[in-house]
């Protein structure tokens, strides 16, 4: 795992100054790659590439980047892991390619030389973000893996094209203009993360998952747009056209074999390896499959909390004891968790308000004390219908969605007018909620509307309106799938890459830990979308098929329990030990002076939260995380 960055500037740069600029950009990513650093420039062309390396495969200098191809035509910087690099190497050797070491970077570069970008991408199994400069074509190509596991930002600033694994690398360029995009800020308040392709900075974008972008020194920024090389929507549609038709037993066997292969391939490393273990379905499946295929005891890691409703440590310990893993657990005090808050802007580098960021960061820190690579169970909820909200929101829609959209729309408008003239604020609030329930035309729109935090962030952000995303018009995206599958698909293209995977990537990379996600092997994703919904949810039980696979490794009594989130007691903390900290950040005079938010709706929600009349913990955390991030930017 590594950090990559680079730029295209005007031609005929001063080589010494240009090299120093690229080095500064790369140095900001030292936490992602503490083991090695490298820079390659072509000052005459105005091209520079920078790299920071976390050595995982082939710890020798043969893995140094930027890496030049054997013929000198291509220069590559790459972040990630190619899990099928050994089979690709054998195939390339039959084509006459020769290798110095055994790292996957060298294989990726040889594949790009042999087959070109598009064919190479099609053959890769793994997680990655890379940039390759073609010295003959004078073109730079950026590419990102299918599910968006590894990050990549890009954009133009003052005539320069910049890219990097994190925004901090782009900010290090002397020409960077850190103008906050208020429309992206409105999106942040709605979702608690910034959905792609947007970033917090105007003019800077996230390269979408499964996309590739090619630019050159002559490229007009308006003409350069990413193109899709892999699309989960097409995968879902193909799965609907060619569904799995086997028996339950055959589905269990197929998923077991596929997941075992994914886990086995992701266990390859030349450094110590472990697994995050919460005791839930997903992480227990990964841990069980790892131990079943390992000749030695697998390292498992868990954190627990003093507050019982948030503590899964006992469940994880029971799973570890049954599997026979070498288990490490740490009980986090409330003070220790709260002490992590000042570090969050440094870790996440962009406004990010999933409050489970705190335990995730603490777990990564604990794990890095003993291993350098760790597997995680992320992805199971989106693929196998695991979230409680699917059933909850789906149930509400079933009760109102039968009514024609035109009738519901008329009812919504009538209720809005009634609420506007209602003398009772409490009754008016209930009428407005009912109005919102009736307004969406489709189930997908209903899910996108109610799976949010601030539903009308334009009323809070000064000069900002939520930008258009896939969540703005889900009906155009999710096709003929039923509502449950629409919700899973929407989460796969937004919540998964822009929240969950960001959370894990930044927390792990902040301490030089590589996190791998075998449930998101694209072959598992494709198989999951062939499965009928009855294999994912049955008899009121979520993840039905995944549970049947897990039974091969664990007795039911160790995992059949209500789902727990990876959270913190945020509601109580904001009313108690975090109140003074929050009051300072939410001060009305401060909010007016900074000029990003209207103070009135924020102060109203804050007062209601403190009184105990409402629980606005998530809405408050969104604002607090932006304020904390803003403070960090001022301090440099």
C-alpha positions as CSV (number, residue, x, y, z in Angstrom):
1,X,0.0,0.0,0.0
2,X,1.3,3.4,-0.9
3,X,0.7,7.0,-1.6
4,X,0.9,8.5,-5.1
5,X,0.9,12.0,-6.5
6,X,2.1,14.0,-9.5
7,X,1.3,16.8,-11.9
8,X,1.5,18.1,-15.4
9,X,2.7,21.8,-15.6
10,X,4.0,24.0,-18.3
11,X,6.9,22.7,-20.3
12,X,10.6,23.5,-19.7
13,X,10.5,23.7,-15.9
14,X,13.5,24.5,-13.8
15,X,14.4,20.9,-13.0
16,X,15.6,21.5,-9.4
17,X,12.6,23.5,-8.4
18,X,10.2,21.2,-10.2
19,X,11.7,18.1,-8.4
20,X,11.4,19.9,-5.1
21,X,7.7,20.6,-5.7
22,X,7.0,16.9,-6.4
23,X,9.0,15.9,-3.4
24,X,6.9,18.2,-1.2
25,X,3.7,16.7,-2.6
26,X,4.9,13.2,-2.0
27,X,6.2,14.0,1.5
28,X,2.7,14.8,2.7
29,X,1.8,11.1,2.0
30,X,4.6,9.7,4.1
31,X,2.1,8.1,6.5
32,X,0.8,6.0,3.6
33,X,4.3,4.8,2.7
34,X,6.9,5.1,5.5
35,X,9.4,2.6,3.9
36,X,10.6,4.4,0.8
37,X,10.2,7.5,-1.3
38,X,10.8,8.4,-5.0
39,X,10.3,11.1,-7.6
40,X,10.6,11.0,-11.3
41,X,10.4,14.2,-13.5
42,X,10.6,15.2,-17.1
43,X,11.1,18.9,-16.7
44,X,11.1,19.5,-20.4
45,X,7.6,18.1,-20.7
46,X,6.5,19.5,-17.3
47,X,5.6,16.1,-15.9
48,X,6.4,14.9,-12.4
49,X,5.4,11.7,-10.5
50,X,5.9,11.1,-6.7
51,X,5.6,8.0,-4.6
52,X,5.7,6.9,-1.0
53,X,6.0,3.1,-0.4
54,X,4.7,0.7,2.3
55,X,6.6,-2.4,1.5
56,X,4.4,-5.5,1.5
57,X,5.5,-7.7,-1.4
58,X,9.2,-7.9,-2.3
59,X,10.7,-5.7,0.4
60,X,13.8,-5.1,-1.7
61,X,14.7,-2.1,-3.9
62,X,13.1,-4.0,-6.9
63,X,9.8,-2.5,-5.7
64,X,11.0,1.1,-5.8
65,X,8.7,3.6,-7.5
66,X,8.3,5.6,-9.7
67,X,9.1,2.6,-11.9
68,X,10.2,2.7,-15.5
69,X,9.3,0.0,-18.0
70,X,12.1,-2.1,-19.5
71,X,12.0,-0.1,-22.7
72,X,11.8,3.2,-20.8
73,X,8.5,4.3,-22.4
74,X,6.2,4.1,-19.4
75,X,6.7,5.5,-15.9
76,X,4.3,4.2,-13.2
77,X,3.3,5.2,-9.7
78,X,0.8,2.8,-8.1
79,X,-1.1,2.3,-4.8
80,X,-2.7,-1.1,-4.0
81,X,-2.4,-4.8,-4.4
82,X,-2.8,-7.0,-7.5
83,X,-3.9,-10.3,-6.0
84,X,-3.5,-12.3,-9.3
85,X,0.0,-10.9,-10.0
86,X,1.6,-14.4,-10.0
87,X,-0.7,-15.8,-12.7
88,X,-0.2,-12.5,-14.7
89,X,3.5,-12.9,-14.3
90,X,3.5,-16.4,-15.8
91,X,1.4,-15.2,-18.7
92,X,3.7,-12.3,-19.4
93,X,6.8,-14.5,-19.2
94,X,5.4,-16.6,-22.0
95,X,5.2,-13.3,-24.0
96,X,8.9,-12.8,-23.4
97,X,8.8,-10.4,-20.4
98,X,11.5,-10.8,-17.8
99,X,11.4,-9.7,-14.2
100,X,14.0,-8.6,-11.7
101,X,12.0,-9.1,-8.4
102,X,8.6,-10.5,-7.4
103,X,6.5,-7.4,-6.6
104,X,3.2,-6.8,-8.2
105,X,4.2,-3.3,-9.3
106,X,6.6,-4.8,-11.8
107,X,3.9,-7.1,-13.1
108,X,1.5,-4.2,-13.5
109,X,4.0,-2.2,-15.4
110,X,4.9,-5.1,-17.7
111,X,1.2,-5.8,-18.3
112,X,0.6,-2.1,-19.3
113,X,3.5,-2.3,-21.7
114,X,2.3,-5.6,-23.2
115,X,-1.5,-5.2,-23.3
116,X,-2.2,-1.5,-22.9
117,X,-4.4,0.1,-20.2
118,X,-7.8,-1.2,-21.1
119,X,-6.9,-4.9,-21.5
120,X,-4.7,-4.8,-18.4
121,X,-7.5,-3.3,-16.3
122,X,-9.8,-6.1,-17.5
123,X,-7.4,-8.7,-16.3
124,X,-6.6,-7.3,-12.8
125,X,-7.9,-8.7,-9.6
126,X,-7.3,-6.4,-6.7
127,X,-7.5,-2.9,-5.3
128,X,-5.6,-0.1,-6.9
129,X,-5.2,3.5,-8.0
130,X,-2.4,4.2,-10.4
131,X,-0.9,6.8,-12.8
132,X,1.2,6.0,-15.8
133,X,3.0,8.4,-18.0
134,X,3.5,7.4,-21.7
135,X,6.6,9.2,-22.8
136,X,6.0,8.4,-26.5
137,X,2.3,9.4,-26.5
138,X,3.0,12.2,-24.0
139,X,-0.1,11.2,-22.1
140,X,-0.9,10.6,-18.4
141,X,-3.5,8.0,-17.5
142,X,-5.1,7.6,-14.1
143,X,-7.1,4.5,-13.2
144,X,-9.0,3.4,-10.1
145,X,-10.2,-0.1,-9.1
146,X,-13.7,-1.4,-9.7
147,X,-15.3,-0.7,-6.3
148,X,-13.3,2.4,-5.3
149,X,-11.3,0.7,-2.6
150,X,-8.2,2.9,-3.1
151,X,-8.6,6.7,-3.4
152,X,-7.5,9.1,-6.2
153,X,-8.2,12.9,-6.5
154,X,-7.4,15.1,-9.5
155,X,-8.1,18.5,-10.9
156,X,-6.7,21.6,-12.5
157,X,-5.3,24.5,-10.4
158,X,-3.8,27.6,-12.0
159,X,-2.9,25.9,-15.2
160,X,-1.5,22.7,-13.6
161,X,-3.1,19.3,-13.6
162,X,-2.6,17.7,-10.1
163,X,-3.4,14.3,-8.7
164,X,-2.9,12.4,-5.5
165,X,-4.1,9.7,-3.1
166,X,-5.2,12.4,-0.7
167,X,-6.1,16.1,-0.9
168,X,-3.1,17.0,1.2
169,X,-0.7,16.1,-1.7
170,X,-2.6,18.5,-4.0
171,X,-2.6,21.3,-1.3
172,X,1.2,21.1,-1.1
173,X,1.5,22.5,-4.7
174,X,2.3,26.2,-4.6
175,X,-0.4,27.0,-7.1
176,X,-3.2,25.3,-5.2
177,X,-6.3,27.4,-4.5
178,X,-8.2,26.0,-1.5
179,X,-11.6,27.4,-2.4
180,X,-14.3,25.5,-0.5
181,X,-17.1,24.2,-2.7
182,X,-20.3,25.2,-0.9
183,X,-22.4,22.8,-3.0
184,X,-20.1,19.9,-1.9
185,X,-20.5,21.2,1.7
186,X,-24.3,20.9,1.3
187,X,-23.8,17.4,0.1
188,X,-21.7,16.7,3.2
189,X,-24.4,17.8,5.5
190,X,-26.9,15.6,3.7
191,X,-24.8,12.4,3.7
192,X,-22.1,12.9,6.4
193,X,-19.6,12.3,3.6
194,X,-18.9,14.0,0.3
195,X,-20.2,11.7,-2.5
196,X,-18.1,11.4,-5.6
197,X,-17.1,12.8,-8.0
198,X,-17.0,15.9,-5.7
199,X,-14.4,16.9,-3.2
200,X,-14.5,19.8,-0.6
201,X,-12.5,21.9,-3.0
202,X,-13.9,23.6,-6.1
203,X,-12.2,22.2,-9.2
204,X,-10.9,19.0,-7.5
205,X,-12.7,15.7,-8.1
206,X,-12.5,12.1,-7.0
207,X,-11.9,9.7,-9.9
208,X,-15.0,7.5,-9.8
209,X,-14.7,3.8,-9.0
210,X,-14.0,1.7,-12.1
211,X,-13.0,4.7,-14.2
212,X,-10.0,5.8,-16.2
213,X,-8.9,9.4,-17.2
214,X,-6.3,10.3,-19.8
215,X,-4.8,13.8,-20.0
216,X,-1.8,15.4,-21.7
217,X,-0.1,18.8,-21.6
218,X,-2.4,20.0,-24.4
219,X,-5.6,18.7,-22.8
220,X,-8.4,21.2,-22.4
221,X,-9.8,20.7,-18.8
222,X,-13.3,21.0,-20.1
223,X,-12.7,18.2,-22.6
224,X,-11.2,15.8,-20.1
225,X,-13.7,13.5,-18.4
226,X,-13.3,10.0,-16.9
227,X,-14.6,7.0,-18.8
228,X,-16.0,3.9,-17.2
229,X,-14.2,0.6,-17.6
230,X,-16.2,-1.4,-15.1
231,X,-19.7,-0.5,-13.9
232,X,-21.5,-2.3,-11.0
233,X,-24.9,-1.3,-12.5
234,X,-24.0,-3.3,-15.6
235,X,-22.9,-6.1,-13.4
236,X,-26.2,-6.0,-11.6
237,X,-28.2,-6.0,-14.9
238,X,-26.1,-8.9,-16.2
239,X,-26.9,-10.8,-13.0
240,X,-30.6,-10.2,-13.5
241,X,-30.4,-11.5,-17.1
242,X,-28.4,-14.6,-16.0
243,X,-29.5,-15.4,-12.5
244,X,-28.1,-18.2,-10.3
245,X,-30.5,-21.2,-10.8
246,X,-29.0,-23.8,-8.5
247,X,-30.2,-25.1,-5.2
248,X,-29.6,-23.6,-1.8
249,X,-26.9,-26.1,-1.1
250,X,-25.2,-25.3,-4.4
251,X,-25.4,-21.5,-3.7
252,X,-23.8,-22.1,-0.3
253,X,-21.0,-24.2,-1.8
254,X,-20.4,-21.7,-4.6
255,X,-20.1,-18.7,-2.2
256,X,-17.9,-20.7,0.2
257,X,-15.5,-21.6,-2.6
258,X,-15.4,-18.1,-4.0
259,X,-14.9,-16.4,-0.7
260,X,-12.2,-18.9,0.3
261,X,-10.3,-18.1,-2.9
262,X,-10.6,-14.4,-2.3
263,X,-9.4,-14.6,1.3
264,X,-6.6,-17.0,0.3
265,X,-5.3,-14.6,-2.4
266,X,-5.5,-11.6,0.0
267,X,-3.4,-13.4,2.6
268,X,-0.3,-13.1,0.5
269,X,2.3,-10.8,2.1
270,X,6.0,-10.7,3.0
271,X,5.1,-8.9,6.3
272,X,3.0,-9.9,9.3
273,X,-0.8,-10.2,8.6
274,X,-4.0,-10.2,10.7
275,X,-7.7,-9.5,10.6
276,X,-10.1,-7.0,12.2
277,X,-12.6,-9.1,14.2
278,X,-15.8,-7.6,15.6
279,X,-17.6,-10.9,16.1
280,X,-20.2,-10.0,13.5
281,X,-21.1,-12.0,10.4
282,X,-18.7,-10.5,7.9
283,X,-15.5,-10.3,10.0
284,X,-16.1,-13.7,11.5
285,X,-16.5,-15.2,8.0
286,X,-13.2,-13.7,6.9
287,X,-11.4,-14.7,10.1
288,X,-12.8,-18.3,9.9
289,X,-11.7,-18.7,6.3
290,X,-8.2,-17.3,7.1
291,X,-7.7,-19.7,10.0
292,X,-9.0,-22.6,7.9
293,X,-6.3,-21.9,5.3
294,X,-3.4,-20.8,7.5
295,X,-0.7,-23.2,8.8
296,X,-0.3,-21.0,11.8
297,X,-2.5,-19.1,14.2
298,X,-4.1,-16.1,12.6
299,X,-3.8,-12.7,14.4
300,X,-7.2,-11.2,15.2
301,X,-7.8,-7.7,16.7
302,X,-10.7,-6.2,18.5
303,X,-11.4,-3.1,20.6
304,X,-14.2,-2.8,23.1
305,X,-15.8,0.0,25.0
306,X,-16.8,0.6,28.6
307,X,-20.4,1.3,27.6
308,X,-22.1,-2.1,27.2
309,X,-24.4,-1.2,24.2
310,X,-21.3,-0.4,22.1
311,X,-19.1,-3.3,23.2
312,X,-18.7,-6.3,21.0
313,X,-15.4,-7.5,22.5
314,X,-16.9,-10.5,24.3
315,X,-18.5,-11.7,21.1
316,X,-15.2,-11.3,19.2
317,X,-13.3,-13.1,21.9
318,X,-15.7,-16.1,21.8
319,X,-15.2,-16.3,18.0
320,X,-11.4,-16.1,18.3
321,X,-11.4,-18.8,21.0
322,X,-13.4,-21.2,18.8
323,X,-11.3,-20.5,15.8
324,X,-8.0,-20.8,17.8
325,X,-6.7,-17.4,16.6
326,X,-4.0,-15.4,18.4
327,X,-6.4,-12.7,19.7
328,X,-5.6,-9.1,20.8
329,X,-8.2,-7.0,22.4
330,X,-8.1,-3.5,24.0
331,X,-10.9,-1.9,26.0
332,X,-11.0,1.8,25.1
333,X,-12.0,4.2,27.8
334,X,-14.3,7.1,27.0
335,X,-11.5,9.6,27.5
336,X,-9.2,7.7,25.2
337,X,-11.9,7.7,22.4
338,X,-12.6,11.4,22.9
339,X,-8.9,12.2,22.8
340,X,-8.9,10.9,19.3
341,X,-11.1,13.7,18.1
342,X,-8.5,16.4,17.5
343,X,-6.6,14.0,15.2
344,X,-9.6,13.3,13.0
345,X,-9.0,16.2,10.5
346,X,-5.4,15.0,10.0
347,X,-6.5,11.4,9.5
348,X,-9.4,12.1,7.1
349,X,-8.0,15.2,5.3
350,X,-11.5,16.1,4.1
351,X,-14.7,16.7,6.1
352,X,-15.9,13.3,7.2
353,X,-18.6,12.7,9.8
354,X,-19.2,8.9,10.2
355,X,-18.7,8.8,14.0
356,X,-17.5,5.2,13.7
357,X,-14.3,6.9,12.4
358,X,-13.2,7.1,16.0
359,X,-13.2,3.4,16.9
360,X,-11.9,2.5,13.4
361,X,-8.9,4.8,14.0
362,X,-8.3,3.3,17.4
363,X,-8.6,-0.3,16.0
364,X,-6.1,0.5,13.2
365,X,-3.6,1.9,15.7
366,X,-3.9,-1.2,17.9
367,X,-3.5,-3.5,15.0
368,X,-0.4,-1.8,13.5
369,X,1.5,-2.5,16.7
370,X,1.7,-6.2,15.6
371,X,1.0,-6.5,11.9
372,X,1.4,-4.5,8.7
373,X,-1.5,-6.0,6.6
374,X,-5.0,-6.6,7.9
375,X,-8.1,-8.1,6.3
376,X,-11.5,-6.5,6.9
377,X,-15.1,-7.6,6.5
378,X,-16.5,-4.5,4.7
379,X,-18.9,-5.0,1.9
380,X,-21.1,-7.8,3.2
381,X,-24.1,-5.6,4.1
382,X,-24.3,-4.0,0.6
383,X,-24.0,-7.4,-1.2
384,X,-26.1,-9.6,1.1
385,X,-28.8,-7.2,2.3
386,X,-27.5,-6.7,5.8
387,X,-28.6,-3.3,7.0
388,X,-31.6,-2.9,9.3
389,X,-32.6,0.2,7.4
390,X,-33.4,-1.8,4.3
391,X,-36.2,-3.6,6.1
392,X,-37.3,-0.5,8.1
393,X,-37.5,2.0,5.1
394,X,-38.7,-0.7,2.8
395,X,-41.6,-1.4,5.2
396,X,-42.6,2.2,5.3
397,X,-42.6,2.4,1.5
398,X,-44.7,-0.7,1.2
399,X,-47.4,1.1,3.3
400,X,-47.4,4.2,1.3
401,X,-45.9,3.3,-2.1
402,X,-49.1,1.6,-3.3
403,X,-50.8,4.9,-3.7
404,X,-50.3,6.5,-7.2
405,X,-47.5,9.1,-7.2
406,X,-49.8,11.9,-8.5
407,X,-52.1,11.3,-5.5
408,X,-49.3,11.3,-3.0
409,X,-47.8,14.4,-4.6
410,X,-51.1,16.3,-4.2
411,X,-51.4,15.1,-0.6
412,X,-47.9,16.3,0.1
413,X,-48.5,19.7,-1.3
414,X,-51.7,20.0,0.7
415,X,-50.0,19.0,3.9
416,X,-47.2,21.5,3.3
417,X,-49.7,24.3,3.0
418,X,-51.5,23.2,6.1
419,X,-48.2,23.0,8.1
420,X,-47.3,26.5,7.0
421,X,-50.4,27.9,8.6
422,X,-50.5,25.6,11.7
423,X,-50.3,27.5,15.0
424,X,-48.8,24.5,16.8
425,X,-45.0,24.0,16.0
426,X,-45.2,20.4,17.1
427,X,-48.1,19.6,14.9
428,X,-46.6,21.5,12.1
429,X,-43.4,19.4,12.4
430,X,-45.4,16.2,12.2
431,X,-47.3,17.5,9.1
432,X,-44.0,18.4,7.4
433,X,-42.6,14.9,8.1
434,X,-45.7,13.3,6.6
435,X,-45.4,15.7,3.7
436,X,-41.9,14.5,3.1
437,X,-42.9,10.8,3.3
438,X,-45.5,11.3,0.6
439,X,-43.4,13.4,-1.8
440,X,-41.0,10.9,-3.4
441,X,-42.2,9.4,-6.7
442,X,-40.4,6.1,-6.4
443,X,-39.0,3.8,-3.8
444,X,-35.4,4.7,-4.8
445,X,-36.1,8.4,-4.3
446,X,-37.7,7.6,-1.0
447,X,-34.6,5.8,0.2
448,X,-32.2,8.5,-1.1
449,X,-34.4,11.1,0.7
450,X,-34.7,9.4,4.1
451,X,-31.3,7.8,4.3
452,X,-29.8,11.2,5.0
453,X,-28.9,13.6,7.8
454,X,-29.8,17.2,7.0
455,X,-32.6,16.7,4.5
456,X,-32.6,20.3,3.3
457,X,-28.9,21.4,3.7
458,X,-29.5,24.4,1.4
459,X,-31.3,26.0,4.3
460,X,-28.2,25.6,6.4
461,X,-25.2,26.2,4.0
462,X,-24.9,29.8,2.9
463,X,-24.7,30.0,-0.9
464,X,-24.7,26.2,-1.3
465,X,-27.1,23.7,-2.8
466,X,-26.5,20.0,-3.0
467,X,-24.8,19.1,-6.2
468,X,-26.2,16.4,-8.5
469,X,-25.1,12.9,-7.7
470,X,-26.4,9.4,-8.5
471,X,-28.5,9.8,-5.3
472,X,-30.3,12.8,-6.8
473,X,-32.1,10.7,-9.4
474,X,-31.8,7.0,-8.3
475,X,-34.8,5.9,-10.5
476,X,-32.6,6.6,-13.6
477,X,-29.9,4.4,-12.2
478,X,-31.3,1.4,-10.6
479,X,-33.4,0.0,-13.5
480,X,-36.1,-2.6,-12.9
481,X,-34.7,-4.0,-9.6
482,X,-37.0,-4.2,-6.6
483,X,-36.7,-1.7,-3.8
484,X,-34.4,-3.8,-1.6
485,X,-32.0,-4.3,-4.4
486,X,-32.2,-0.7,-5.4
487,X,-31.2,0.3,-1.9
488,X,-28.2,-2.1,-1.9
489,X,-27.1,-0.8,-5.3
490,X,-27.3,2.8,-4.3
491,X,-25.2,2.1,-1.2
492,X,-22.7,0.2,-3.3
493,X,-22.0,3.2,-5.6
494,X,-22.0,5.9,-2.9
495,X,-22.1,4.9,0.7
496,X,-19.6,2.1,0.3
497,X,-16.8,3.9,-1.7
498,X,-17.3,7.4,-0.2
499,X,-18.0,6.5,3.5
500,X,-17.0,3.0,4.5
501,X,-14.0,2.5,2.4
502,X,-12.8,6.1,3.0
503,X,-13.1,5.4,6.8
504,X,-11.0,2.2,6.6
505,X,-8.4,3.5,4.1
506,X,-7.6,6.8,6.0
507,X,-7.6,5.2,9.4
508,X,-5.4,2.3,8.4
509,X,-3.1,4.4,6.2
510,X,-2.6,7.0,8.9
511,X,-0.6,4.4,10.8
512,X,1.0,2.6,7.8
513,X,-1.4,-0.3,7.9
514,X,-2.7,-2.0,4.7
515,X,-6.4,-3.0,4.9
516,X,-7.7,-5.5,2.4
517,X,-11.4,-6.3,1.8
518,X,-11.9,-9.8,0.4
519,X,-15.8,-9.6,0.3
520,X,-15.3,-6.9,-2.4
521,X,-13.4,-9.1,-4.8
522,X,-15.2,-8.2,-8.0
523,X,-15.9,-11.8,-8.7
524,X,-17.8,-12.1,-5.4
525,X,-19.7,-8.9,-6.3
526,X,-20.7,-10.3,-9.6
527,X,-21.8,-13.6,-8.1
528,X,-23.8,-11.8,-5.4
529,X,-25.8,-9.9,-8.1
530,X,-26.8,-13.2,-9.7
531,X,-28.4,-14.4,-6.5
532,X,-32.2,-14.1,-6.0
533,X,-33.2,-11.9,-3.1
534,X,-34.6,-15.0,-1.3
535,X,-31.0,-16.1,-0.8
536,X,-30.1,-12.9,0.9
537,X,-33.0,-12.3,3.1
538,X,-35.3,-15.0,4.3
539,X,-37.8,-15.4,7.1
540,X,-36.9,-12.0,8.5
541,X,-33.2,-12.9,8.6
542,X,-30.6,-10.8,6.8
543,X,-27.5,-12.2,5.0
544,X,-29.2,-15.6,4.9
545,X,-26.7,-17.1,2.5
546,X,-23.6,-15.6,4.2
547,X,-24.8,-17.0,7.5
548,X,-25.1,-20.5,6.0
549,X,-21.5,-20.3,4.8
550,X,-20.4,-19.1,8.2
551,X,-22.0,-22.1,9.8
552,X,-19.2,-24.2,8.2
553,X,-16.7,-22.4,10.4
554,X,-18.6,-21.4,13.5
555,X,-21.6,-22.7,15.5
556,X,-24.7,-20.5,15.2
557,X,-24.7,-19.6,18.9
558,X,-21.6,-17.5,18.3
559,X,-23.1,-15.2,15.6
560,X,-26.9,-15.4,15.7
561,X,-27.6,-12.1,17.6
562,X,-28.9,-8.7,16.8
563,X,-26.7,-6.5,14.5
564,X,-24.5,-4.0,16.3
565,X,-23.0,-0.9,14.7
566,X,-19.3,0.0,15.2
567,X,-20.2,3.2,17.1
568,X,-19.7,5.4,20.1
569,X,-22.2,6.9,22.6
570,X,-22.2,10.2,20.8
571,X,-25.6,11.3,21.9
572,X,-24.6,11.3,25.6
573,X,-21.1,12.6,25.0
574,X,-22.4,15.7,23.2
575,X,-24.6,16.5,26.2
576,X,-21.8,15.7,28.7
577,X,-18.0,15.6,28.2
578,X,-18.0,17.0,24.7
579,X,-20.4,19.9,25.4
580,X,-17.9,22.6,26.0
581,X,-15.8,21.6,22.9
582,X,-19.0,21.6,20.8
583,X,-20.3,24.9,22.2
584,X,-17.1,26.7,21.1
585,X,-17.4,25.3,17.5
586,X,-21.1,26.0,17.3
587,X,-20.9,29.5,18.8
588,X,-23.3,31.8,16.9
589,X,-20.9,34.6,16.5
590,X,-18.2,32.3,15.2
591,X,-20.6,30.7,12.6
592,X,-21.6,34.2,11.3
593,X,-17.9,35.3,11.1
594,X,-16.8,32.2,9.2
595,X,-19.8,32.6,6.8
596,X,-20.4,29.0,5.8
597,X,-23.6,28.3,7.8
598,X,-26.8,30.0,8.9
599,X,-26.5,29.8,12.7
600,X,-30.3,29.7,13.4
601,X,-31.1,26.1,12.3
602,X,-27.9,24.8,13.8
603,X,-28.4,26.5,17.2
604,X,-32.1,25.4,17.2
605,X,-31.1,21.7,16.7
606,X,-28.3,22.1,19.3
607,X,-30.6,23.5,21.9
608,X,-33.1,20.7,21.3
609,X,-30.4,18.1,21.6
610,X,-29.1,19.5,24.8
611,X,-32.6,19.5,26.3
612,X,-33.1,15.9,25.5
613,X,-36.3,16.6,23.4
614,X,-34.6,15.3,20.3
615,X,-31.5,13.3,19.4
616,X,-29.7,15.3,16.7
617,X,-26.3,13.7,17.4
618,X,-25.6,12.9,13.7
619,X,-26.6,16.3,12.4
620,X,-24.5,18.0,15.0
621,X,-21.6,15.8,14.3
622,X,-21.7,16.8,10.6
623,X,-21.3,20.4,11.5
624,X,-18.8,19.8,14.2
625,X,-16.6,17.7,11.9
626,X,-16.6,20.5,9.3
627,X,-15.8,23.1,11.9
628,X,-12.9,21.0,13.2
629,X,-11.6,20.4,9.7
630,X,-11.8,24.1,9.0
631,X,-9.8,24.9,12.1
632,X,-7.1,22.4,11.0
633,X,-6.8,24.0,7.6
634,X,-6.2,27.4,9.1
635,X,-3.5,26.0,11.3
636,X,-1.8,24.5,8.2
